[in-house]
């Protein structure tokens, strides 16, 4: 029988897949870094879908923690650490997600000037990390 938390995870994964699809479309459009950096539509959409994707990772992480009956984490970084400690995600992925949470915090809270070249690099080179989270979350649900 599927738990409430698992049902919510599945719902979140549907949105997550949609955002990943948008990011892949933006990846195709962003052929050149200089064009990307100067095109506020490309940059703004990429920023938005990265932020939304990382937020879903955070939400799913907390739902998995609830489903496993673990203690509530102090923050989102501890949530990822708990997933690693409980073998939900790999150590490599946990480290990558932790960095993405830091990026999300910058995007949400506007802690400083956003480095558009860094966003471009993530779009071009790190979408596979987002896909890997989806894969490992689905593996958790199959247990």
N, C-alpha and C positions, 0 to 999 in steps of 0.2 A: 504494500500500500504506500502511496506517495504522500509524504508529509506536506504540511502547509508551506514550510520553508522551501522544499524541493519544487513545489508548484510555482512559487514566486521566482525561484532561480530559472526555471524554464521560461517563464514570461520575460524575465530580464534578458535571457539569452536571445530571444527573438529580436528585441530592440538592438542588442549588441551586434547581431548579424547584419541588421540593416545599416547600422553606423559603419561597420567594417566595409560593407559594400560601397557606401558613399566615399569612404577614405580611399578605396581602391580606384574609384572613378577619378577622384582628385589626384591620385598618384599618376594616373595616365595623362591628365591635363598638365601637370606640373613637370614638363619635360626639362626645363632649364631653371637653375637656381635663381638667376638674376630676374627672370620673369616672375617667378614665384614671390620673391621678396618684394617686388614692386606692385604686384597685383593683389589689392586688398580683398577681392572676392575669393581668390584661391587661398590666400593666407587665412582670412577670416573663417571660411568654411572648414578648412583643415583644423584650425585651432578649436573650433566649436565641436567637431566630431571627435577629435582626440580627447577633449575635456569630457564629453559625454560618455565616451567609451571607458575612460579611466574611472568615471563615477560609477558606471555599471560594474566594473571590476570590484570596486570598493563595496558596493551594495551586495553583490554576490558573495564576496568574502565574508561579510557579516552574516548573511543568511546561512552559509555553510557552517560558520561557528555556532549559530543557533541550532542548526540541525544536528551537529555533533555534541551539543550540550556542553560546550566549553565555556569558560569564564569570559565575561565581556571584556574585550580589549580596551586599553586606555586610549588608543588612537588607531588610525588606519594603518600605520606602519606596523604596529603590534599585531593587527589583524592578519597581515600578510605573513608575519613571522609565525603566527599560530598555524596558518595553513601549511607552511613548510614543515613545522615541527610535527604536524599530524599527517604528513605525507599526502597532502592534497595537491600541492604544487612542488615542483622541483626547486632545488636551491638556486639554480641559474635563473629560473623564471621569477622566483621570489625577489631576487636582486633587481631584475629588470623592472618588475612591477613597482618596487619601492622607488626607483628613480622616476617612474612615470607618475607616481603619486606626488612626488616633489614638483614635477612639471605642472600637474593639475592644480596644485596649490598656488603656483605662480600665476597660472591662467585665471583662476577663480578670484584670488585675492589681490591680484595686480601688485605683487611684491616688488616688482621692478620692470624695467623695459624687457619686453619679450624678444628673444633672439630669433628672428625669422629664419635665419640660416639653420639654427638648431631644429626648428619645427620642420623645415624642408628635409633635413637629414632623417628625422624620425619618420616622416611620410615615406621617404624613399627606401629606408633601410630597416625599419623596426616594426612594420605592420605584422610581420610574422610572429613577433612576440605577443601581440594582441590575439592572433589566431591560436597561438599555443595556450594561452589562458583559456580560451573557449574549449579547446580540446581537453585540457586537464579538468576543467569544471564538469564537462560531460562525463569524463571517466569517473569522477567522484559520484555523479548521479547514478551510474551503472552499478556501483558497489552494493 
